[in-house]
């Protein structure tokens, strides 16, 4: 039997936080409450979720959040 591991997720707890965030309906609530500029291409709830996940993962400086987001599967957590 040949088993190949493609990727190991060290941030498994972020999946739990993501599920709770969605179950509580927080993304919809945030998007409803925060006014958005029509030119904005990112949902406010996506940015808030990224910052919250980053805080739970060891709190990187905001200038490093983009690099941190590339290291984890942030798209999977948010969507």
Secondary structure, DSSP 8 states (H G I E B T S, - for coil): ---------S-HHHHHHHHHHHHTTHHHHHHHHS---TT--S-HHHHHHHHHHHHHTT---GGGHHHHHHHTTHHHHH-
